[in-house]
Amino acid sequence: MTFDAIDAWWWPFVFILVGGWLVTDAWRFLGVYLGDRITEDSDLLVLVRALATALVAAVIGNLIVFPSGALADTALALRIGAVVAGFVAYLFLGRKVLVGIVAAEAVLLAGLWMGSSHADMAALHGIFTSA
């Protein structure tokens, strides 16, 4: 069955409901069912945690190296520097995620402000107006 299978006004909503909600909820229900039966240090849970962490790291790396939108106008060195500064702040200032995020954003915005070329200022404007 495809998105274009039925030509009715309600079909896209049903398709999204079945394809998006039901499919993901099946995994959620399975997680709730197995949640009490798996110990926190089991090999299966360690594997799942490692895969989830790897996927998040891959997405972040992709956003840094191949950004889109206003971030694409910034220099790669600035983006990498902001990530390094955020990670260092996270490590040395209490291992708080919010501290790392704020530090990385501060470095990114300071770098854009200091290199205030027209393209960088347009990127800075785009960052604030795209939210």
Phi, psi and omega in degrees: 000137182242173180297326182266013186293322183238132181260075178222155183296330185273346186299317178301325179291318177294319180298316178294320179299311182288313184286332183257310187280308184296319182294316179287327179292331177301317179291325177294316179297320177297321177296319177293319181295316182273350185302321180279343185266348182252130176282156185294334181254020179289155181298322180296315180291325176296319178296315180298317179296319179294318179294318179296318178295319179296321178294318178296317178297321179294319179294317179296316177299320178295321178292329180284313186278323182235068183285164175233168178070215184294330180292337179293339180277355180269158180286146179299320180298322178294317179296317179293319177299321179294320179294316179297315179297319178295320179292319178296318177297320178299315183293317189263353181243043171095010179053048177252125184299318181299323178297316178297319180294314180296319179296316179296318178295321179297317179295318180297313180292323177295320177297321176293320181291319182290325178267040193302052171287169183299318181294320180292320179292325175294323177294319178298317178296320180294326179296317183282332183267347182278348182279000000 
